[in-house]
């Protein structure tokens, strides 16, 4: 028995075409942009403030009770009942929050 060779293995001689590639210098690169709405910025800021308040509250609750601390808390509660803190300006509120942050966060 004789076997004659004809073409390549498989006998068809088929070669797939190679895909042409575009050089990187020829591709156009667009720039992406992101726009954040004012509402989303406000929500983000509120979430940060809530997180800060939570952290400060946890630190306060973890501190040991002292007589001085207890007396101050009673005085503040009494002032709250009397309405002394009802109408504070935003500037005063900001100053108070800054002082609280300094005391508890260093």
N, C-alpha and C positions, 0 to 999 in steps of 0.2 A: 504494500500500500504506500502510495506517495501523497504527500500533502504539499501543495504549492502555496507559496505566500502571495497574497494579494492585498496590497495596501497595509493599513495598520491593523492593530488588534480590533476586532469588531468589524473590520472590513469596509466601513462606510467612508472613512477619511474625513468625517465631520469634525470641525473645530468651532466651538462657540466664539462669537465675536466678543472682544474685550470692551467693557463699558468705557466710554470716553469720560475722562475726569476734567473738571474745570479747575484751572489753577486758582489758588486762594486769592491772589491779587485781583482776579477778575470778578469775584463775588462782591455784591454790595452789602455792606453791613449797616442796618438801620439802628437807630438808637431807641431804646425803650424808655418810657417815662411812666411815673406813677403820680397820681394826684390824690391827696388825702383830703376828704371833705372836712369842713369846719365842725360838723357834728361828730365825726369820728375823732377829731383832735380833742374835742370837749370830753367825749367818753373816755378817751385814754387818760386825760388829765384827772378826771374824776376817779378812775380806777387807781391811779397812782396815789392820790390823796387818801382813798379808802385803805389802801395797803399800808400807807404810812401811819394812819390812825390805828389800824389793827396792831401794827408792830409796837407802837407806843403804849397802847392799852395792855398788851401782853406783858410789856416790861413793867408797867405800873402794878399789875396784878401779881407779878412774881416777886416784887419787893416785899421785905418783911414789914409788918405793921409797927409803927412807932406812935407814941403818944402825940408827938408834934404833928405827924402826918394826919392822924385822926382829928386833931383839933382844927387843922387847916381845912380838911374836908367838910367838917361840920359848919365852919364859917362860910365856906363857898355855898353849901346847900342852903343856908339861911339867906344869903344874898340872892340866890336864885329864886327862892320863895317870895322874897320882897320885891322882885322885879328889877333889881339893880343891873342885870345884864341883858335886859330885853331889847334895848335899842342902841347897840354898839355900831359904830361906823366900820366900813370895810378896812380902813387903815388900822383901827384899833384891833380888829379881829386878826389881821395879818400879823401885827406886832405880837399879840398873844400867842399865836401859833408858832411864830419864830422862837419866842422864849421857851415854850413847851418843848420844841424840838431841841433847842440848845441844852436844856436841863436833862432830857432823857437820852439824847443821842450823842451828846458831847460836843 
